Amino acid sequence: MPRDKSIKSILIIGSGPIVIGQACEFDYSGSQASRSLREEGIEVTLINSNPATIMTDSVTADNIYLKPLTKKSIIEILEKHKIDAVLPTMGGQTALNLAIECDNAKVWEKFNVRMIGVNVDAINTTEDRELFRLKMKELDVNVCKGEIAKSFLRGKEIAQDIGFPLVIRPSFTLGGSGGGFVEKEEDFDNALNHAKEFDEKPDFNKKIPGIPLAVKDLFCTKNLRTTAGSKILENFIPTYESTVTQNIIDHGGIIIGKLNCDEFAMGSSNETSYFGNVQNPVSENLVPGGSSGGSSSALAAKLTPATIGTDTGGSIRQPASFTGTVGLKPTYGSCSRYGIVAFASSLDQAGPMTHDVKDCSLMLEIMSNYDTKDSTSVEFKRENYLNNLNENIKGKKIGIPKEYRVDGMPKEIDELWEKGIKIIKENGGQIVEISLPNTNYALPTYYIVAPAEASSNLARYDGVKYGFRSKGENLIDMYEKTRSEGFGDEVKRRIMIGTYVLSSGYYDAYYLKAQKVRRLIKNDFDEAYKKVDAILTPSTPSSAFKIGEKLNDPVSMYLNDIFTVPINLAGLPAISIPAGHDKKGYPLGLQVIGKAFDEQSILNIAFALEKNISFKNNITDWWIK
C-alpha cells in the first residue's frame, strides 16, 4: 500500500508493555509499529501510563509521555505537538476506549487529527454486545441467543422468549460489571432492576425529561433497526445516531421505537412500505397520508406525545392534515440531515409533528441546530420558540395566493380557507391578495427534480456494502436482481424517471429546465414577501382518501401535494394545523407559509388560529378492537 505522505507525525496510545524484547502482544505491536513508522520518516509520539511497561529512551519513540491515559493527557500532548494521526490499536481495550472518548468529545476534530488503523464504528461493533452478536451471525459464527432490552417491559418480553436460566449484563463490556445470573423467573425483576441502575439518573431540568417518543423509520438510530420502509434495508442496524434523534436524547427524550413510512419516503398515502400500509386512526381503511403517515397515525392515536418526520414535498404537512395533528416543515437547512436516509437531498427536511403548536415550538427548539456534519446545515440565530410564542398577530400582513384557488377544489376546503381568513381579520391581521404565477409548474418541476436526486441517492443500494443482496450469476446480474427485488414499484418508478431526465440528450430538456423553473418559483415567494409577512393556504386539496383508492393512479396521487410542493422547492418553512372537518368527519388542515428562517412568525400565526378554532379530533378506539 502506498504511503500517505500527508501523515508526518503519529500519536500511539499504549496501555501495556512497550519494551523491546518483552514477549507479549502489546510489546510487539507497539514497539514494532513505532519502529516501522520512524523508518518511514514519521515522527512518533507515544503515551503510556505504567512505568514498569514502557521504555522511555529515544530508541522507542521520538516523544515519550508517561501520563495517565485520560482525555486531559491527550489534549496536553496535542497542544504541544502537531499530530496528524492517532493509532489507538496498539494498547488494547483501554486505548480504544480512550480513542472513542476523545472522538465523542471532538478532540480529534478540534486538533485536526485522523484516527488510523480502525474507526469508531469498528470499535463499537466489537465493544457493543448486540452489534458483536449481529456481526458473528453475519459471519455464520454461533453465539448465545440474546437481545438488547431498552426498557423494563422489553426485558420481560425477551426473557419469556429466551427462557431461564439467563444472564443479564450491560451492553458495553467496560469492566464487565453490573451483570447478573438469573436461575428462575421470580428473580428476574430484581436482576433487571439491577441492570437498569446503569442508566443515567433522570435530569428534570432537561426540556423533555423521560418523555417517550417514536420516530419515522428514516432516521438512523444507533443499534436500532432503520429500514426506510424498504426490503433492501430490512436488516440494517446503524452504528451511529442521526443528529436530530441525538438532540432528542440529549434533551431527555427516550426513543421507544420506529414508525412505518412510505418506502424511502416516496408516496403520499403510506401504502408503498415493504412492511404494509398504515391505517389512519380517524376511520377504518383510511390512508394517513405520506410519507410520514406512520408518525402522524401514532400521534393521532396518542401512542406517542410527539414525533418527528421528514418533508420532501409535503410529507409532514399532508399527513398532519389527514390525521388532525400539527406538522411543521422548517426552513431547509434548519434541522440537520445527518443520519437521515436520503430521498432528494436538496428538498428533504426533518420536522416535528405534535398535538398542538406549543409542543411543536418546543420540539423545534430541540431539533434545530447548526451541524458541521451536514454540509446543508445553515448557521443562523435560532429562537427560543416556545418562550417567544404568542397569539398577537395584530398588524401582520397575511397573503392569499390567487393561484391556490384551483378548479374543482371541494367547497369545504374553500370554506375552511375563508374561516382562516376571517380569524386573521378578527385578530387584527391584514389580508393581502398576492400572486405566485409559477405555481402551476411546481408539481411537474418537483417530479423531475426529486426523482433525479432519488436516482442518484439510491444508486448506493447495490447489494455490495450492506442491506439486501440477491444471488446472481455474475456481478451485473447480482446488481440487477438486488435492485429489482429490493425496491418496491413506486421507488423503481421514480428511479426510472430520475435516470431518464438525467440521461444524455434529456438533461437540458428536463432536469436543467426544471431547476430554472424552481428558481422562478423561489422568486415568486421572494416578491410576495416584499408585501406580506406570511401566507395562508389550505394544507391539502382534499381530506384523507380510502386505502387503495389512488394506488394505481400515480398522477392523481401526486396532485395531492399541490399546496405543499412549492414550499419545498423554495426551501421555506410551513406549518399545517387542524382547522375543521369535511362532511364525512375527516380532518382538514390550514397551512401557514413563512419567510426563510422565520419559524417564529408562522408558529405565532398558527397559535392564534389554533386558539380561535378549538379543533377536536373525532377518533374512537375502533383500531384497538
PLY file of the C-alpha trace (Angstrom):
ply
format ascii 1.0
element vertex 625
property float x
property float y
property float z
element edge 624
property int vertex1
property int vertex2
end_header
0.00 0.00 0.00
1.47 3.41 -0.92
2.37 5.66 1.98
0.04 8.54 2.84
2.51 11.44 2.57
0.13 13.83 4.37
0.86 12.00 7.64
4.13 13.28 9.09
3.51 12.67 12.81
1.59 9.94 14.67
0.45 9.51 18.28
0.45 5.91 19.60
-1.74 5.19 22.62
-0.29 2.29 24.63
-1.63 0.55 27.73
0.67 -2.45 28.03
4.39 -3.18 27.71
6.19 -1.13 25.06
9.59 -2.65 25.76
11.65 -4.30 23.04
12.19 -7.96 23.84
9.37 -8.39 26.33
7.21 -11.16 24.97
3.62 -10.01 24.80
1.23 -8.69 22.16
1.45 -5.10 23.30
5.23 -5.22 23.24
5.47 -6.42 19.70
2.59 -4.38 18.32
3.56 -1.13 19.99
7.33 -1.29 19.63
7.29 -2.62 16.09
4.69 -0.08 14.99
6.83 2.72 16.39
9.95 1.32 14.72
8.28 0.91 11.33
6.80 4.38 11.37
10.13 6.00 12.27
11.84 4.14 9.46
9.38 5.86 7.13
10.49 9.23 8.43
7.34 9.76 10.53
7.67 11.41 13.93
6.25 9.11 16.64
4.79 10.31 19.92
4.00 7.62 22.50
1.82 7.84 25.62
1.65 5.11 28.22
0.68 5.03 31.87
2.68 2.26 33.55
6.38 2.98 34.28
7.08 -0.74 34.52
5.94 -1.41 30.99
7.42 1.38 28.93
10.88 2.01 27.61
11.49 5.70 27.99
14.62 6.24 25.93
14.62 7.53 22.37
15.04 4.10 20.79
11.27 3.58 21.27
9.83 6.86 20.00
10.66 10.49 19.29
8.47 11.82 22.11
7.55 9.66 25.10
4.97 10.58 27.75
4.40 8.70 30.96
0.95 10.06 31.81
-2.49 8.81 32.88
-4.44 7.54 29.91
-7.07 10.28 30.00
-8.58 12.80 27.64
-6.76 15.57 29.55
-3.38 13.94 28.86
-4.20 13.57 25.17
-5.14 17.25 24.90
-1.90 18.30 26.61
0.13 16.34 24.04
-1.88 17.68 21.10
-1.36 21.23 22.31
2.41 20.67 22.46
2.92 18.69 19.23
1.50 18.91 15.72
-0.04 15.43 15.40
-1.51 14.33 12.08
-2.94 10.94 13.07
-3.59 8.73 16.11
-3.02 4.96 16.21
-5.19 3.53 19.04
-4.96 -0.19 18.21
-1.63 -0.83 19.98
-2.92 -0.58 23.53
-5.84 -2.95 23.79
-9.26 -2.03 25.12
-8.04 0.85 27.28
-6.54 2.65 24.31
-9.60 2.00 22.16
-11.97 3.32 24.82
-9.83 6.43 25.23
-9.89 6.99 21.47
-13.69 6.79 21.49
-13.91 9.19 24.44
-11.76 11.71 22.57
-13.81 11.24 19.42
-17.09 11.84 21.28
-15.61 14.98 22.83
-14.48 16.10 19.35
-10.85 16.28 20.50
-9.57 14.73 17.29
-11.72 17.07 15.24
-10.54 20.14 17.15
-6.86 19.35 16.58
-7.41 18.01 13.05
-6.16 14.51 13.96
-7.19 11.49 11.93
-7.78 8.08 13.53
-5.95 5.37 11.57
-5.92 1.59 11.80
-9.52 1.48 12.96
-12.61 3.66 13.13
-15.18 4.31 15.84
-17.81 2.18 14.14
-15.47 -0.83 14.14
-14.63 -0.31 17.82
-18.30 -0.03 18.68
-19.04 -3.24 16.79
-16.57 -5.19 18.93
-17.45 -3.44 22.20
-21.26 -3.45 21.88
-22.77 -6.86 22.65
-25.66 -6.60 20.22
-23.54 -5.32 17.36
-20.96 -8.02 18.01
-23.68 -10.69 18.08
-25.05 -9.49 14.75
-21.57 -9.46 13.24
-20.97 -13.05 14.39
-24.32 -14.04 12.91
-23.31 -12.36 9.66
-20.08 -14.42 9.69
-22.02 -17.60 10.50
-20.38 -18.00 13.92
-22.53 -19.47 16.69
-23.26 -17.20 19.66
-25.57 -17.40 22.63
-29.13 -16.31 21.99
-29.69 -12.82 23.26
-31.20 -9.38 22.67
-30.86 -5.82 23.93
-33.55 -4.52 26.29
-34.01 -0.75 26.43
-37.00 -0.87 28.76
-38.24 -3.00 31.66
-41.18 -4.27 29.60
-38.96 -5.23 26.66
-36.67 -7.06 29.07
-39.63 -9.09 30.31
-40.61 -9.96 26.73
-37.07 -11.10 25.86
-36.87 -13.24 28.99
-40.08 -15.03 28.03
-38.70 -15.66 24.57
-35.25 -16.95 25.66
-36.31 -18.77 28.81
-34.39 -19.43 32.02
-31.67 -19.52 33.19
-30.23 -16.38 31.56
-27.55 -13.74 32.05
-28.29 -10.02 32.31
-25.45 -7.56 31.79
-24.76 -4.12 30.34
-24.46 -3.93 26.57
-20.95 -2.47 26.71
-18.14 -4.61 28.10
-16.27 -1.94 30.03
-15.27 -3.60 33.31
-17.81 -6.34 32.84
-19.67 -5.12 35.93
-23.37 -4.86 36.56
-24.28 -8.30 35.30
-26.47 -10.91 36.90
-27.31 -14.60 36.52
-30.98 -15.48 36.75
-31.96 -19.05 37.54
-35.72 -18.60 37.71
-38.40 -16.18 36.62
-39.17 -14.86 40.11
-35.63 -13.49 40.38
-35.85 -11.75 37.04
-37.33 -8.41 38.11
-34.62 -7.78 40.68
-31.86 -8.62 38.22
-33.33 -6.39 35.55
-33.69 -3.54 38.01
-30.05 -4.00 38.91
-29.10 -3.61 35.25
-31.28 -0.52 35.00
-29.12 1.16 37.67
-26.59 1.71 34.90
-28.91 4.10 33.16
-28.21 7.75 33.81
-30.23 9.37 36.54
-33.04 11.46 35.07
-32.39 15.17 34.80
-35.67 17.05 35.18
-34.01 20.28 34.09
-33.95 18.97 30.53
-36.65 20.01 28.07
-38.31 16.59 27.66
-37.11 14.53 30.63
-38.13 10.90 30.28
-40.67 11.65 27.54
-41.12 8.58 25.29
-41.04 9.37 21.57
-41.28 7.27 18.45
-39.69 8.49 15.21
-40.10 7.96 11.50
-38.11 4.98 10.25
-35.93 7.22 8.11
-33.75 8.43 10.98
-30.68 6.34 11.75
-30.88 5.20 15.36
-27.84 3.59 16.94
-28.30 -0.16 17.46
-31.97 0.13 16.45
-33.06 -1.15 13.06
-33.61 1.50 10.38
-35.32 0.29 7.21
-36.74 3.34 5.39
-39.76 1.09 4.81
-37.77 -0.94 2.28
-36.85 -4.58 1.82
-33.39 -3.52 0.71
-32.69 -2.18 4.24
-34.78 -4.77 6.09
-31.96 -5.77 8.47
-29.90 -2.57 8.57
-28.84 -1.59 12.10
-26.94 1.71 12.21
-23.89 2.10 14.43
-24.50 5.81 14.87
-27.28 8.22 15.76
-28.77 10.87 13.49
-28.21 14.41 14.74
-31.93 15.05 15.20
-32.55 11.91 17.28
-29.36 12.56 19.25
-30.71 16.04 20.06
-33.87 14.41 21.38
-31.84 12.03 23.55
-29.61 14.86 24.80
-32.70 16.78 25.94
-34.00 13.82 27.95
-36.25 12.13 25.40
-36.44 8.35 25.13
-36.72 6.78 21.67
-39.19 3.94 22.15
-39.43 2.76 18.55
-39.63 3.43 14.81
-42.69 4.32 12.78
-43.62 2.99 9.35
-43.30 5.23 6.30
-43.59 5.11 2.53
-40.57 3.31 1.08
-37.67 5.79 1.04
-40.29 8.48 1.76
-41.75 8.09 -1.74
-45.51 8.30 -1.50
-48.49 10.37 -0.44
-50.51 7.70 1.34
-48.18 5.37 3.29
-49.10 2.47 1.02
-45.68 1.85 -0.53
-43.88 0.50 2.54
-42.44 -3.02 2.24
-43.99 -3.73 5.65
-47.53 -2.87 4.53
-49.77 0.17 4.65
-50.57 2.29 7.69
-54.13 2.83 8.95
-55.38 6.30 9.79
-56.92 6.10 13.31
-59.55 8.64 12.20
-61.51 5.94 10.32
-61.12 2.38 9.15
-59.45 1.79 5.75
-58.40 5.44 5.51
-54.88 6.48 4.47
-52.94 8.59 7.00
-51.07 10.49 4.29
-47.44 10.03 3.35
-44.66 9.61 3.62
-44.75 10.37 7.39
-48.09 8.58 7.77
-46.81 6.22 10.44
-45.72 9.21 12.50
-49.00 11.09 12.08
-51.09 7.98 12.86
-49.14 7.13 16.02
-49.52 10.73 17.12
-53.26 10.94 16.37
-53.83 7.63 18.16
-51.92 9.05 21.17
-49.33 6.27 21.05
-46.65 8.95 21.36
-46.92 12.52 22.70
-44.81 13.87 19.82
-42.79 12.55 16.93
-40.58 13.63 14.08
-40.95 13.15 10.36
-39.33 14.31 7.15
-40.84 16.52 4.48
-39.66 16.35 0.85
-42.77 17.57 -0.95
-45.33 17.76 1.86
-44.65 14.56 3.79
-45.16 16.17 7.20
-47.95 18.64 6.46
-50.20 16.41 4.36
-50.24 13.55 6.95
-50.82 16.14 9.69
-53.81 17.46 7.77
-55.20 13.95 7.16
-54.94 12.94 10.83
-55.88 16.18 12.59
-52.42 16.89 14.03
-49.84 19.67 13.81
-46.88 19.31 11.44
-44.07 21.77 10.75
-41.61 21.72 7.85
-38.78 24.03 8.92
-36.67 26.09 6.53
-34.28 23.93 4.53
-31.04 23.83 6.49
-32.63 24.44 9.91
-32.54 20.83 11.10
-29.59 18.61 10.33
-29.98 15.98 7.62
-27.08 13.94 9.05
-28.19 10.37 9.66
-31.45 10.67 7.69
-31.85 8.20 4.83
-31.87 10.43 1.77
-34.63 10.69 -0.83
-33.99 14.07 -2.52
-31.11 15.85 -0.84
-32.00 19.42 -1.88
-35.57 19.01 -0.62
-35.55 16.68 2.42
-36.05 18.38 5.77
-36.79 16.95 9.22
-39.57 18.49 11.26
-41.75 17.98 14.35
-45.25 16.51 14.47
-47.26 17.21 17.62
-50.73 17.60 19.11
-50.58 21.38 19.33
-48.50 24.41 18.37
-46.90 24.75 21.83
-45.43 21.25 21.64
-44.38 21.94 18.06
-42.45 25.03 19.20
-40.68 23.05 21.92
-39.76 20.20 19.57
-38.37 22.64 17.02
-36.10 24.12 19.72
-34.79 20.64 20.45
-34.38 19.52 16.84
-32.88 22.63 15.25
-29.15 23.29 15.49
-26.19 24.05 13.29
-24.39 20.81 12.48
-20.91 20.68 10.99
-21.53 17.06 9.95
-24.19 18.27 7.48
-22.96 20.44 4.60
-26.52 21.73 4.05
-26.92 22.89 7.66
-27.24 26.66 7.98
-25.79 28.70 10.84
-28.29 31.34 11.97
-29.73 32.68 15.22
-32.29 30.16 16.44
-35.07 31.47 18.66
-36.41 30.27 21.95
-39.54 29.34 20.03
-41.70 28.26 22.96
-40.94 31.22 25.23
-41.46 33.65 22.34
-44.75 32.03 21.30
-47.72 34.42 21.39
-51.07 34.84 19.68
-50.72 38.56 18.93
-50.88 38.91 15.15
-52.20 42.47 15.08
-50.78 44.33 12.11
-49.44 41.21 10.42
-49.99 41.10 6.67
-51.12 37.66 5.50
-51.03 36.83 1.79
-53.69 34.84 -0.05
-52.31 33.49 -3.36
-54.95 33.53 -6.07
-53.27 30.60 -7.85
-54.14 28.30 -4.94
-57.87 28.58 -5.72
-57.71 25.65 -8.11
-60.53 24.40 -10.32
-62.58 21.59 -8.82
-61.45 22.28 -5.25
-64.07 20.91 -2.84
-66.40 23.52 -1.37
-65.47 22.51 2.17
-61.76 23.28 1.50
-62.69 26.76 0.27
-64.94 27.29 3.29
-62.11 26.23 5.60
-59.80 28.74 3.93
-62.37 31.51 4.37
-62.72 30.53 8.01
-58.99 31.05 8.49
-59.11 34.40 6.67
-61.93 35.54 8.95
-59.98 34.62 12.09
-56.94 36.54 10.84
-59.07 39.66 10.28
-60.84 39.35 13.65
-57.47 39.22 15.40
-56.09 42.35 13.77
-54.30 40.81 10.83
-54.50 42.26 7.34
-55.37 40.09 4.33
-53.50 40.84 1.11
-54.17 39.12 -2.20
-50.91 38.05 -3.83
-49.80 36.21 -6.94
-47.45 33.24 -7.24
-47.59 32.97 -11.04
-45.38 29.89 -11.43
-47.38 27.76 -9.00
-48.83 25.64 -11.84
-45.32 24.50 -12.74
-44.43 23.38 -9.22
-45.64 19.77 -9.42
-44.01 18.91 -12.78
-40.82 20.61 -11.58
-40.85 18.64 -8.35
-41.45 15.34 -10.11
-38.39 15.94 -12.26
-36.02 17.25 -9.56
-36.98 14.82 -6.79
-36.74 11.59 -8.86
-33.45 12.80 -10.37
-31.94 13.20 -6.92
-33.52 9.92 -5.81
-31.96 8.11 -8.75
-28.55 9.35 -7.67
-29.04 8.74 -3.93
-30.43 5.24 -4.33
-27.60 4.13 -6.62
-25.68 3.21 -3.44
-28.05 0.31 -2.74
-26.39 -2.33 -4.89
-26.21 -5.32 -2.56
-22.48 -4.98 -2.01
-21.84 -2.99 1.16
-24.97 -3.54 3.24
-28.63 -4.37 3.03
-30.45 -6.93 0.93
-28.46 -8.90 -1.63
-29.88 -11.22 -4.28
-27.91 -14.09 -5.81
-26.82 -13.62 -9.40
-24.79 -15.45 -11.99
-22.30 -12.58 -12.12
-21.77 -9.13 -10.63
-24.06 -7.30 -13.07
-26.77 -9.94 -12.63
-26.48 -9.58 -8.85
-26.86 -5.79 -9.12
-29.95 -6.07 -11.30
-31.67 -8.74 -9.21
-30.85 -6.99 -5.91
-32.39 -3.72 -7.04
-35.34 -5.37 -8.81
-36.24 -7.48 -5.78
-35.18 -5.00 -3.09
-37.08 -1.91 -4.29
-40.86 -1.56 -4.48
-42.84 -0.39 -7.52
-43.07 3.29 -6.56
-39.35 3.54 -5.83
-38.49 1.82 -9.10
-40.86 4.16 -10.94
-39.12 7.24 -9.54
-35.64 5.83 -10.14
-36.58 5.23 -13.79
-37.96 8.76 -14.15
-34.90 10.24 -12.47
-32.45 8.23 -14.55
-34.28 9.26 -17.73
-34.22 13.02 -17.01
-30.53 12.85 -16.12
-29.55 10.85 -19.18
-27.59 12.22 -22.09
-29.79 14.12 -24.51
-32.54 14.76 -21.97
-30.65 16.53 -19.14
-31.00 20.01 -20.66
-34.60 19.47 -21.76
-35.85 18.24 -18.41
-33.58 18.49 -15.37
-31.82 21.74 -16.22
-35.10 23.39 -17.26
-36.76 22.18 -14.05
-34.01 23.79 -11.97
-34.57 27.08 -13.81
-38.31 26.93 -13.12
-37.52 26.10 -9.48
-35.66 29.39 -9.26
-38.65 31.24 -10.72
-40.88 29.67 -8.05
-38.46 30.86 -5.37
-38.51 34.34 -6.94
-42.34 34.39 -6.74
-42.17 33.90 -2.98
-39.40 36.50 -2.63
-41.58 39.07 -4.40
-44.62 38.16 -2.32
-42.71 38.64 0.92
-41.99 42.24 -0.02
-45.71 42.80 0.62
-46.65 40.27 3.31
-45.30 38.65 6.47
-46.72 35.17 5.83
-49.05 33.28 3.51
-52.22 31.32 4.36
-53.44 28.38 2.22
-55.19 25.04 2.65
-52.80 22.20 3.50
-54.29 19.76 1.00
-56.87 19.86 -1.80
-58.98 17.18 -0.05
-59.34 15.17 3.13
-57.91 11.67 3.54
-58.97 9.12 0.95
-59.55 5.38 1.19
-56.71 2.87 1.16
-56.18 1.66 -2.41
-58.27 4.44 -3.95
-55.37 6.14 -5.77
-52.68 3.49 -5.60
-52.92 2.66 -9.30
-53.25 6.29 -10.38
-49.89 7.92 -9.61
-50.79 11.25 -11.25
-53.88 11.63 -9.07
-51.78 10.68 -6.04
-49.11 13.25 -6.90
-51.74 16.01 -7.24
-52.39 15.67 -3.51
-49.17 17.61 -2.91
-50.23 20.62 -4.97
-50.32 23.04 -1.98
-47.17 21.79 -0.28
-44.62 21.12 -3.04
-43.89 24.79 -3.96
-42.70 25.47 -0.41
-40.12 22.66 -0.56
-38.84 23.86 -3.94
-38.34 27.32 -2.41
-36.85 25.92 0.83
-39.33 27.84 3.02
-40.90 26.94 6.38
-44.58 25.98 6.61
-46.87 24.57 9.27
-50.16 22.68 8.98
-52.69 22.86 11.80
-56.04 21.05 12.08
-58.81 23.53 11.33
-62.03 21.62 10.68
-63.73 18.55 9.25
-65.33 17.62 5.96
-68.86 16.25 5.73
-67.56 12.74 6.50
-65.96 13.94 9.71
-62.40 13.66 8.35
-59.88 16.34 9.44
-58.86 19.26 7.23
-55.81 21.46 7.70
-54.73 25.06 7.14
-51.16 25.87 6.11
-49.16 28.93 7.14
-46.07 29.62 4.98
-43.29 31.87 6.23
-40.13 33.64 5.18
-36.88 31.69 5.29
-35.74 31.09 8.90
-38.75 32.97 10.30
-40.34 29.98 12.01
-41.31 32.14 14.98
-43.78 34.19 12.91
-45.62 31.20 11.45
-45.72 29.50 14.85
-47.33 32.65 16.31
-49.88 32.89 13.49
-50.66 29.17 13.79
-51.02 29.60 17.56
-53.54 32.41 17.05
-55.52 30.31 14.58
-55.42 27.30 16.90
-56.76 29.36 19.83
-59.73 30.51 17.79
-60.54 27.23 16.05
-60.56 24.89 19.07
-60.28 21.78 16.89
-61.23 18.43 18.40
-60.29 15.16 16.72
-63.15 12.68 16.38
-61.17 9.49 16.98
-62.68 6.44 18.62
-60.91 3.28 19.70
-62.09 1.22 16.71
-58.49 0.46 15.73
-57.83 -1.25 19.07
-60.71 -3.70 18.78
0 1
1 2
2 3
3 4
4 5
5 6
6 7
7 8
8 9
9 10
10 11
11 12
12 13
13 14
14 15
15 16
16 17
17 18
18 19
19 20
20 21
21 22
22 23
23 24
24 25
25 26
26 27
27 28
28 29
29 30
30 31
31 32
32 33
33 34
34 35
35 36
36 37
37 38
38 39
39 40
40 41
41 42
42 43
43 44
44 45
45 46
46 47
47 48
48 49
49 50
50 51
51 52
52 53
53 54
54 55
55 56
56 57
57 58
58 59
59 60
60 61
61 62
62 63
63 64
64 65
65 66
66 67
67 68
68 69
69 70
70 71
71 72
72 73
73 74
74 75
75 76
76 77
77 78
78 79
79 80
80 81
81 82
82 83
83 84
84 85
85 86
86 87
87 88
88 89
89 90
90 91
91 92
92 93
93 94
94 95
95 96
96 97
97 98
98 99
99 100
100 101
101 102
102 103
103 104
104 105
105 106
106 107
107 108
108 109
109 110
110 111
111 112
112 113
113 114
114 115
115 116
116 117
117 118
118 119
119 120
120 121
121 122
122 123
123 124
124 125
125 126
126 127
127 128
128 129
129 130
130 131
131 132
132 133
133 134
134 135
135 136
136 137
137 138
138 139
139 140
140 141
141 142
142 143
143 144
144 145
145 146
146 147
147 148
148 149
149 150
150 151
151 152
152 153
153 154
154 155
155 156
156 157
157 158
158 159
159 160
160 161
161 162
162 163
163 164
164 165
165 166
166 167
167 168
168 169
169 170
170 171
171 172
172 173
173 174
174 175
175 176
176 177
177 178
178 179
179 180
180 181
181 182
182 183
183 184
184 185
185 186
186 187
187 188
188 189
189 190
190 191
191 192
192 193
193 194
194 195
195 196
196 197
197 198
198 199
199 200
200 201
201 202
202 203
203 204
204 205
205 206
206 207
207 208
208 209
209 210
210 211
211 212
212 213
213 214
214 215
215 216
216 217
217 218
218 219
219 220
220 221
221 222
222 223
223 224
224 225
225 226
226 227
227 228
228 229
229 230
230 231
231 232
232 233
233 234
234 235
235 236
236 237
237 238
238 239
239 240
240 241
241 242
242 243
243 244
244 245
245 246
246 247
247 248
248 249
249 250
250 251
251 252
252 253
253 254
254 255
255 256
256 257
257 258
258 259
259 260
260 261
261 262
262 263
263 264
264 265
265 266
266 267
267 268
268 269
269 270
270 271
271 272
272 273
273 274
274 275
275 276
276 277
277 278
278 279
279 280
280 281
281 282
282 283
283 284
284 285
285 286
286 287
287 288
288 289
289 290
290 291
291 292
292 293
293 294
294 295
295 296
296 297
297 298
298 299
299 300
300 301
301 302
302 303
303 304
304 305
305 306
306 307
307 308
308 309
309 310
310 311
311 312
312 313
313 314
314 315
315 316
316 317
317 318
318 319
319 320
320 321
321 322
322 323
323 324
324 325
325 326
326 327
327 328
328 329
329 330
330 331
331 332
332 333
333 334
334 335
335 336
336 337
337 338
338 339
339 340
340 341
341 342
342 343
343 344
344 345
345 346
346 347
347 348
348 349
349 350
350 351
351 352
352 353
353 354
354 355
355 356
356 357
357 358
358 359
359 360
360 361
361 362
362 363
363 364
364 365
365 366
366 367
367 368
368 369
369 370
370 371
371 372
372 373
373 374
374 375
375 376
376 377
377 378
378 379
379 380
380 381
381 382
382 383
383 384
384 385
385 386
386 387
387 388
388 389
389 390
390 391
391 392
392 393
393 394
394 395
395 396
396 397
397 398
398 399
399 400
400 401
401 402
402 403
403 404
404 405
405 406
406 407
407 408
408 409
409 410
410 411
411 412
412 413
413 414
414 415
415 416
416 417
417 418
418 419
419 420
420 421
421 422
422 423
423 424
424 425
425 426
426 427
427 428
428 429
429 430
430 431
431 432
432 433
433 434
434 435
435 436
436 437
437 438
438 439
439 440
440 441
441 442
442 443
443 444
444 445
445 446
446 447
447 448
448 449
449 450
450 451
451 452
452 453
453 454
454 455
455 456
456 457
457 458
458 459
459 460
460 461
461 462
462 463
463 464
464 465
465 466
466 467
467 468
468 469
469 470
470 471
471 472
472 473
473 474
474 475
475 476
476 477
477 478
478 479
479 480
480 481
481 482
482 483
483 484
484 485
485 486
486 487
487 488
488 489
489 490
490 491
491 492
492 493
493 494
494 495
495 496
496 497
497 498
498 499
499 500
500 501
501 502
502 503
503 504
504 505
505 506
506 507
507 508
508 509
509 510
510 511
511 512
512 513
513 514
514 515
515 516
516 517
517 518
518 519
519 520
520 521
521 522
522 523
523 524
524 525
525 526
526 527
527 528
528 529
529 530
530 531
531 532
532 533
533 534
534 535
535 536
536 537
537 538
538 539
539 540
540 541
541 542
542 543
543 544
544 545
545 546
546 547
547 548
548 549
549 550
550 551
551 552
552 553
553 554
554 555
555 556
556 557
557 558
558 559
559 560
560 561
561 562
562 563
563 564
564 565
565 566
566 567
567 568
568 569
569 570
570 571
571 572
572 573
573 574
574 575
575 576
576 577
577 578
578 579
579 580
580 581
581 582
582 583
583 584
584 585
585 586
586 587
587 588
588 589
589 590
590 591
591 592
592 593
593 594
594 595
595 596
596 597
597 598
598 599
599 600
600 601
601 602
602 603
603 604
604 605
605 606
606 607
607 608
608 609
609 610
610 611
611 612
612 613
613 614
614 615
615 616
616 617
617 618
618 619
619 620
620 621
621 622
622 623
623 624
